Amino acid sequence: MANLRRLALTPELDGVIKGGEWEPLATAGNATTYLQWEPGWIYWAAEAPANEDIVFSLDSLADGWTTGPDNFEIRIGWRGPNITFAVRRLNNQPNGATAWQSGQIPPDMIQFEARRSGGRWTMEARLMLPGPLAPVEGKTMGVRVDGQVPGAIDERVGPRQMANVRLSLDTHVGLPEGLQWSPRFVNRNMVPQDGFAVDYTLTRDPNGARPDRFAFRAEGIGIDDLGKFEYPIEPFDNRNRTMFGVKSPIRPEAKTGWRIVRAEITGPDNLKFMVRSSVRIAPLLDINASPIPSLKKSTRPQRIRGTVDLQSNGTQRVQGVVTYRLPEGFRMLRGDESKFTIYHARAKAGTRYEIEAPAGASGDFVIGVIVQVGDQRFEQSIPIFIEDPV
């Protein structure tokens, strides 16, 4: 498969693949597959015959399918009235031993929606990956999405051909040699009431092209969330540099999520190229929890300590209360009902918590963080893994 680049973009998971919502990954056999990402989450989708499972393979560090413990396979199928779901991990040990292991994913960390039409079905899914496995800008991940008949489970542990996907927030198409560009955002996370703003800088070599006009808009599912603008570009200065900017209101009804904006830049001698960036129509508040290191099963209760940062994406003061939702048997020791105030624009507040895991607990668990700000409610999940060494 090819080496690809993907901008951050948030699809709407409803089982319907809409125009501008997904970029194709591949067409293999009878299935057409798609892939997107946003920080912390990987998204995939497929259209396949109704009698085929949709199989997602992920090498989250792109270091090879038979290297490390970061290789996962998620199989989703439709059997009569039921959706089936299975996870397994290819556990590659440093000593060379390799074996499949059955796995589980906490419900808060995976979501999928499916629809059937005639002899085909469509599935859209997303998976949250924590810590070093998480999708972030600049990372490359190995991915593959296939349609497979239910009996075609591949038990082999040898190499698997993957597409290496580079995760980006900015890219360009057709940029001529001798021109460089860069965007500047006060913040890529923008709440509707504050509007959108970006400044672009173009730098040319002494004999490089001289673009003189741009047309700006959002694209895909966010095409109506921002305005459309077309203006001339100021001449390059004596340092061979020029700048232009865009300010736009954000439609109040815009859904939150990562969107793509583009500027089509033109000039003499049929000069034409495009620059594209990912920006986020953001909620008022983001919850950023510190990752919890893996624990080992213990015959005694274990204390889990962590911090939760509350990041304001807006320009006004924010006040609220933090509470927690715990797995069965876990106990809150400190940090519940924590009040906070964020005084400054796009600033943050921090809270701490301490939780007790019961003796003998093992497996995957999720702590729910709930933040109430007036009549607005924000939630985030903190994954916990307690390893059973047996």
HELIX and SHEET records of a PDB file:
HELIX    1   1 PRO A  107  MET A  109  5                                   3    
HELIX    2   2 GLY A  131  LEU A  133  5                                   3    
HELIX    3   3 PRO A  192  ASP A  194  5                                   3    
HELIX    4   4 GLY A  220  GLY A  222  5                                   3    
SHEET    1   A 7 ASN A   3  LEU A   7  0                                        
SHEET    2   A 7 ALA A 163  SER A 168  1                                        
SHEET    3   A 7 THR A 140  GLN A 148 -1                                        
SHEET    4   A 7 ASP A  53  ASP A  59 -1                                        
SHEET    5   A 7 ASN A  71  ARG A  79 -1                                        
SHEET    6   A 7 ASN A  82  ASN A  92 -1                                        
SHEET    7   A 7 THR A  98  GLY A 103 -1                                        
SHEET    1   B 5 GLU A  23  ALA A  28  0                                        
SHEET    2   B 5 ALA A  31  GLU A  38 -1                                        
SHEET    3   B 5 TRP A  41  PRO A  49 -1                                        
SHEET    4   B 5 ARG A 120  MET A 128 -1                                        
SHEET    5   B 5 ILE A 110  SER A 117 -1                                        
SHEET    1   C 3 ASP A 170  VAL A 173  0                                        
SHEET    2   C 3 LEU A 271  ILE A 281 -1                                        
SHEET    3   C 3 ASN A 189  MET A 190  1                                        
SHEET    1   D 5 ASP A 170  VAL A 173  0                                        
SHEET    2   D 5 LEU A 271  ILE A 281 -1                                        
SHEET    3   D 5 GLY A 257  GLY A 267 -1                                        
SHEET    4   D 5 ARG A 213  ALA A 218 -1                                        
SHEET    5   D 5 PHE A 229  PRO A 232 -1                                        
SHEET    1   E 3 LEU A 179  ARG A 184  0                                        
SHEET    2   E 3 PHE A 196  ARG A 204 -1                                        
SHEET    3   E 3 ARG A 241  SER A 248 -1                                        
SHEET    1   F 4 LEU A 285  ALA A 289  0                                        
SHEET    2   F 4 GLN A 302  SER A 312 -1                                        
SHEET    3   F 4 LYS A 348  ALA A 357 -1                                        
SHEET    4   F 4 ARG A 331  ARG A 334 -1                                        
SHEET    1   G 5 LEU A 295  LYS A 296  0                                        
SHEET    2   G 5 GLN A 376  GLU A 387  1                                        
SHEET    3   G 5 GLY A 363  VAL A 373 -1                                        
SHEET    4   G 5 VAL A 318  ARG A 325 -1                                        
SHEET    5   G 5 SER A 338  ILE A 342 -1                                        
END                                                                             
